[in-house]
Structure formats: C-alpha cells, structure tokens
Amino acid sequence: MPGGEGSGKDKQAYFAKLTALLNEYNQILICGADNVGSSHMQSIRKALRGRAVLLMGKNTMIRKVLREYVEKNPALETLLPAVRGNVGFVFVKNDLNGVRSELLKNRVGAPAKAGGLAPSDVIVPAGPTGMEPTQTSFLQALNISSKINKGQVEIINDVHLIKAGDRVGNSEAALLAKLNIKPFSYGLQVLTVYDNGNMYDPSVLELTDADLLAKFRTGVNNIAAIGLQIGYPTVASLPHSVINGYKNILAVSVATDYTFPGSEQIKAFIANPNAFASSAPAPAAAAGGAAPAKKEEAKKKEEPKEEEDEDMGFGLFD
C-alpha cells in the first residue's frame, strides 16, 4: 500500500537521522514536552538553531535505535531508562548550561485549566481586582477575604489558591480567568543530562566555580579530620600534624629548661611580660600629653581677654 510504503520510508529516515545525531553528539538533554504545542515547539527549534538540535519522536522508535546502537557505543545504554513519557532529545556540543538557559527563556504563560494538575503553587496577590461589587459572593465561596474600595472588589490579603500537584477546580480556574492571571508556564523541561556516558540531574549545571571550590574545600577538611583522628598521615592532614607537633615542642620547651630558637621569644615574654608591654602604651601616652599642652595654650590665649576686661574700669551701671 502507498501509505505503508510512505510510513516505512519515514521510519527509515527517522532511524538514520537519530543514528547520525548519536554519532555526532556526546551530550544530550532529555526534556519533557508536556503541554508544548506545535507552534511553541517551532519557536524553540528556531531559538536553538546553530547551537543544538531538537529531535522528538515515539519512544518505541527511539528505544529501537538505541538498542541497535548500544553494540557500537555501550555507554548509550544508560539512556534507555530515561525514554519514557512525552520526552525529546536536545543534542548539544559543549554548551549544556547555555542551551538549558535558552530552553528556560522559551517558556510561555498559560491559564489554569479546570481538572489539570498544577505544576507550581498559585498565589493571588492582595489588591484591587477590577471586579464589580456584585461579585463578592464569588470570592466568599473560595473563602477569600475582600472589601469594596472605590467601586470595585479588593482582596485584603495574599491568598494561596492552589498548591503544586493539586488539581485545579472549576472555581479556581474561573477566578484566575476573571483576574486575567496566567499562573503557569510551559516549555521543554530538562529532566536528565547525558554527558559522555554519564547521567546526572540538571541541577548540576547550576553549580558555579565557587560552589565547586567550596565542596572541594569541605572534602579536604573532612579527609584531614579523619587522618588526624585515626593517626593516618595524608596530604591534607600533614600540615596540621606538623603544626600540632611544633606546638607540643614549644610546650615542652616552656615547661623545661630546654630552649631552641623558636621558643626563645616566648620564654622571654613569660619571664618578663612588662618588657614587651612597656613599649606599646608609649604612643598613646605621647598623644595624651600633647592634648593637655594644647589645652594650656588655649587657656593662655584666653587670659589676656580677661585682663583687658578688668582694665576697662567701668562698672555695670556706669
């Protein structure tokens, strides 16, 4: 049949395209495509042009190609469990984070539909709604506090209308439509990352160099602590062991008559602390002595004025 021949050719072309992409690319973003329309998908393809390749298809066809290709590249076997649900592949070359950011930009707002599952929490902000005063009963049915202000209904407090994972009711969907609120956004959602045979969560792409250094520093500290606790020297614990040993030698030197160059100053300080403390207050004392001298000079300058007043010889009522 002509239809069957065309369908077979389409499958062969799809198999060839997917095989060529698997040969060319070693990095893949496995994305969920729920609630993404055809026009939205085309805009995403356009945004990714030149940076990545988006390929959608039936899961059975994708699995068949992967199983045949596993013999050539066994690392791709880790992709098979990820092929479930409404998913697609975004093939990338060394720009995983940039392509993921582009996918996040290409999300569109969508209204809440009755009966659908809420992908995120929905909070209606307090303030004027633009609704007529006759519609206060509609808000009362949803236990939303409101008042009439300047001829329109105003919500008094923020309202947590829908929780993530709950089904959207008819009343909630109608209220959001009246308020012209599109609480949800849809687009390709990165579920898993395949990178040269490794599979990991997309949150790893958000890590910065500072985050990696902080985690590395924490690991080094943990290794040093374990090495010190069990007495097993490591590269991380060796500096701490040297410092602790030096402290012990100083303690022995201070407690006995044994002296070495590193302990001479400490023992001298313990023997005569005043010798080290006498030089420290000197600048403060000098500064303190300068201040009274300035005050005395100011008083001397004021004294001639008093003498001039006394020499005038006039009384208060003269």
C-alpha positions as MATLAB code, in Angstrom:
seq = 'MPGGEGSGKDKQAYFAKLTALLNEYNQILICGADNVGSSHMQSIRKALRGRAVLLMGKNTMIRKVLREYVEKNPALETLLPAVRGNVGFVFVKNDLNGVRSELLKNRVGAPAKAGGLAPSDVIVPAGPTGMEPTQTSFLQALNISSKINKGQVEIINDVHLIKAGDRVGNSEAALLAKLNIKPFSYGLQVLTVYDNGNMYDPSVLELTDADLLAKFRTGVNNIAAIGLQIGYPTVASLPHSVINGYKNILAVSVATDYTFPGSEQIKAFIANPNAFASSAPAPAAAAGGAAPAKKEEAKKKEEPKEEEDEDMGFGLFD';
ca = [
       0.000    0.000    0.000;
       1.234    3.518   -0.751;
       0.548    4.648    2.824;
       2.538    1.747    4.248;
       5.471    2.436    1.937;
       5.496    6.101    2.932;
       5.319    5.223    6.589;
       8.212    2.783    6.216;
      10.347    5.390    4.461;
       9.587    7.925    7.209;
      10.697    5.443    9.851;
      13.897    4.683    7.977;
      14.621    8.393    7.615;
      13.991    8.920   11.341;
      16.253    5.983   12.263;
      19.000    7.352   10.034;
      18.686   10.855   11.483;
      18.767    9.677   15.099;
      21.732    7.387   14.385;
      23.631   10.255   12.747;
      22.969   12.508   15.729;
      24.156    9.829   18.151;
      27.353    9.537   16.111;
      27.961   13.279   16.099;
      26.956   14.364   19.606;
      28.125   13.110   23.025;
      25.917   15.390   25.137;
      22.127   15.145   25.273;
      19.452   16.941   27.299;
      16.463   14.646   27.865;
      13.481   17.010   28.050;
       9.827   16.628   28.975;
       7.445   18.162   26.441;
       4.097   18.152   28.256;
       1.684   20.945   27.229;
       4.027   22.200   24.485;
       2.154   22.967   21.268;
       3.466   22.657   17.711;
       3.915   26.420   17.217;
       5.723   26.676   20.540;
       7.948   23.763   19.503;
       8.852   25.530   16.263;
       9.854   28.685   18.139;
      12.106   26.572   20.392;
      13.740   24.949   17.362;
      14.362   28.395   15.913;
      15.935   29.651   19.154;
      18.265   26.617   19.302;
      19.315   26.795   15.670;
      23.096   26.739   15.332;
      23.602   25.717   18.970;
      21.702   22.448   19.384;
      19.381   20.013   17.584;
      15.943   19.129   18.945;
      14.526   15.732   17.997;
      11.134   14.417   19.063;
       9.685   11.003   18.279;
       7.859    7.927   19.509;
       9.507    6.209   22.437;
       9.326    2.805   20.736;
      11.290    4.101   17.765;
      13.863    5.825   19.971;
      14.361    2.673   22.065;
      14.781    0.540   18.942;
      17.535    2.812   17.603;
      19.280    2.927   20.986;
      19.239   -0.861   21.392;
      20.774   -1.293   17.949;
      23.349    1.435   18.596;
      24.356    0.088   22.038;
      26.500   -2.571   20.358;
      28.586    0.227   18.837;
      28.539    2.519   21.885;
      27.654    0.654   25.129;
      27.602    3.914   27.111;
      24.273    4.828   25.474;
      22.563    2.012   27.365;
      22.144    4.444   30.273;
      19.735    6.445   28.090;
      17.151    3.655   27.793;
      15.536    4.109   31.260;
      15.097    7.850   30.552;
      12.980    7.229   27.434;
       9.521    7.268   28.996;
       6.602    9.629   28.841;
       6.440   12.590   26.477;
      10.169   13.264   26.058;
      12.505   14.567   23.409;
      16.272   14.807   22.897;
      18.255   18.032   22.599;
      21.692   17.226   21.177;
      24.397   19.653   22.361;
      28.102   20.279   21.840;
      29.939   21.676   24.903;
      27.252   24.223   25.811;
      24.907   22.343   28.115;
      24.313   25.237   30.506;
      23.786   27.773   27.735;
      21.274   25.593   25.894;
      19.425   24.867   29.137;
      19.208   28.610   29.832;
      17.790   29.121   26.328;
      15.131   26.493   26.983;
      14.165   28.238   30.212;
      13.759   31.521   28.319;
      11.416   29.932   25.797;
       8.548   29.253   28.178;
       5.094   30.705   27.607;
       2.433   31.637   30.136;
      -0.707   29.521   30.242;
      -4.042   29.855   32.062;
      -5.154   27.363   34.681;
      -7.456   24.723   33.225;
     -10.054   23.009   35.383;
      -9.133   19.400   36.099;
      -5.444   19.820   35.308;
      -2.593   19.275   37.758;
      -0.905   22.441   38.984;
       2.854   22.346   38.221;
       3.523   25.065   40.807;
       1.880   26.969   43.656;
      -0.562   29.717   42.732;
      -0.780   32.789   44.976;
      -3.293   35.536   44.248;
      -1.824   38.870   45.401;
      -3.729   41.316   47.571;
      -5.088   44.453   45.937;
      -7.805   45.667   43.570;
      -9.295   43.066   41.252;
     -11.332   45.180   38.836;
     -14.397   43.065   39.664;
     -17.763   44.673   40.344;
     -19.081   44.779   43.935;
     -21.826   42.316   42.988;
     -19.199   39.570   42.605;
     -18.072   39.466   46.225;
     -20.070   36.271   46.724;
     -17.800   34.572   44.183;
     -14.774   35.291   46.412;
     -16.660   34.306   49.568;
     -17.276   30.846   48.079;
     -13.491   30.406   47.930;
     -13.016   31.773   51.493;
     -11.176   34.836   50.197;
     -11.472   37.953   52.364;
     -12.373   41.035   50.353;
     -13.797   44.539   50.642;
     -15.320   47.189   48.420;
     -12.960   50.060   47.638;
     -13.620   52.793   45.059;
     -16.372   50.861   43.362;
     -14.504   47.574   42.914;
     -13.684   44.450   44.872;
     -10.313   44.428   46.607;
      -8.620   41.339   48.073;
      -7.354   42.090   51.568;
      -4.514   39.526   51.914;
      -2.439   37.333   49.616;
      -4.247   34.042   49.000;
      -2.540   30.671   48.467;
      -5.141   29.492   45.990;
      -3.629   26.276   44.582;
      -0.800   24.056   45.798;
       1.647   22.365   43.454;
       0.407   18.898   42.476;
      -3.265   19.624   43.287;
      -5.986   19.520   40.645;
      -7.342   22.870   39.558;
     -11.030   23.242   40.430;
     -13.667   24.991   38.340;
     -13.965   27.901   40.811;
     -10.212   28.445   40.989;
      -9.881   28.382   37.186;
     -12.812   30.819   36.802;
     -11.348   33.226   39.382;
      -7.913   33.266   37.729;
      -9.568   33.880   34.368;
     -11.568   36.821   35.807;
      -8.365   38.285   37.274;
      -6.554   37.715   33.957;
      -3.831   35.720   35.726;
      -1.841   33.081   33.822;
      -0.187   31.292   36.726;
       1.610   28.531   34.842;
       4.325   28.499   32.203;
       5.111   25.643   29.875;
       8.093   24.695   27.762;
      10.698   21.988   27.380;
      11.752   20.918   30.867;
      15.191   19.336   31.225;
      14.713   16.074   33.138;
      18.114   14.411   32.815;
      21.516   15.188   31.338;
      23.577   12.658   29.377;
      27.248   13.595   29.112;
      29.697   11.133   27.533;
      28.110    8.091   29.168;
      27.278    9.791   32.482;
      23.737   10.623   33.589;
      23.095   13.331   36.174;
      20.468   15.763   37.405;
      20.171   19.106   35.566;
      20.690   20.984   38.846;
      24.398   20.128   38.482;
      24.549   22.617   35.601;
      23.741   25.427   38.043;
      26.941   24.868   40.014;
      29.484   27.679   39.706;
      33.268   27.568   40.158;
      32.802   28.976   43.659;
      30.403   26.120   44.539;
      32.866   23.519   43.260;
      35.733   25.079   45.239;
      33.601   25.163   48.385;
      32.695   21.470   48.017;
      36.340   20.579   47.333;
      37.419   22.524   50.425;
      34.841   20.698   52.537;
      36.102   17.345   51.259;
      39.713   18.245   52.050;
      38.740   19.317   55.566;
      36.908   16.033   56.129;
      39.898   13.982   54.936;
      42.234   15.999   57.180;
      39.932   15.489   60.187;
      39.743   11.718   59.619;
      43.520   11.465   59.169;
      44.165   13.364   62.405;
      41.607   11.326   64.332;
      42.933    7.887   63.358;
      46.585    8.949   63.191;
      46.966    8.209   59.487;
      49.027   10.864   57.679;
      47.636   12.236   54.422;
      48.497   15.189   52.202;
      45.541   17.070   53.713;
      46.360   16.285   57.357;
      50.170   16.631   57.181;
      50.286   20.450   57.665;
      48.040   20.128   60.736;
      50.237   17.337   62.117;
      53.371   19.476   61.671;
      51.739   22.453   63.421;
      50.480   20.276   66.277;
      53.946   18.756   66.676;
      55.526   22.213   66.762;
      53.050   23.295   69.456;
      53.963   20.245   71.543;
      57.693   21.048   71.243;
      57.013   24.646   72.334;
      55.046   23.379   75.341;
      57.924   21.090   76.357;
      60.432   23.936   75.951;
      58.342   26.292   78.075;
      57.898   23.680   80.820;
      61.607   22.748   80.938;
      64.998   24.398   80.681;
      65.414   23.284   77.077;
      65.449   26.235   74.670;
      65.626   26.401   70.902;
      65.416   29.428   68.545;
      61.660   29.122   68.058;
      60.928   29.228   71.804;
      63.335   31.966   72.926;
      60.897   34.855   72.441;
      58.009   33.007   74.102;
      60.105   32.132   77.153;
      61.365   35.718   77.345;
      57.805   37.000   77.281;
      56.740   34.621   80.053;
      59.761   35.611   82.158;
      59.235   39.388   81.798;
      55.886   40.418   80.251;
      56.430   44.097   81.203;
      59.367   44.328   78.842;
      57.029   43.680   75.914;
      54.153   45.767   77.275;
      56.161   48.942   78.125;
      56.686   49.961   74.519;
      53.031   49.611   73.471;
      51.428   52.466   75.535;
      54.155   54.958   74.642;
      52.417   56.428   71.572;
      49.166   56.737   73.498;
      50.950   58.482   76.356;
      52.632   60.873   73.955;
      49.304   61.619   72.343;
      47.729   62.070   75.769;
      50.466   64.511   76.781;
      50.019   66.572   73.658;
      46.343   67.137   74.344;
      46.813   68.858   77.780;
      49.559   71.009   76.294;
      47.146   72.261   73.638;
      44.503   72.963   76.325;
      47.041   75.013   78.369;
      47.984   77.045   75.273;
      44.292   77.730   74.637;
      43.846   78.927   78.244;
      46.853   81.267   77.930;
      45.352   82.785   74.808;
      42.053   83.400   76.636;
      43.696   85.048   79.726;
      44.624   88.402   78.050;
      40.957   88.932   77.195;
      40.061   88.722   80.879;
      42.829   91.222   81.790;
      41.591   93.688   79.183;
      38.077   93.490   80.678;
      39.432   94.216   84.158;
      41.493   97.220   82.965;
      38.483   98.988   81.479;
      37.444  100.277   84.934;
      33.755  100.538   84.127;
      31.002   99.071   86.264;
      27.819   97.577   85.025;
      25.743  100.789   85.546;
      28.411  103.413   84.706;
];
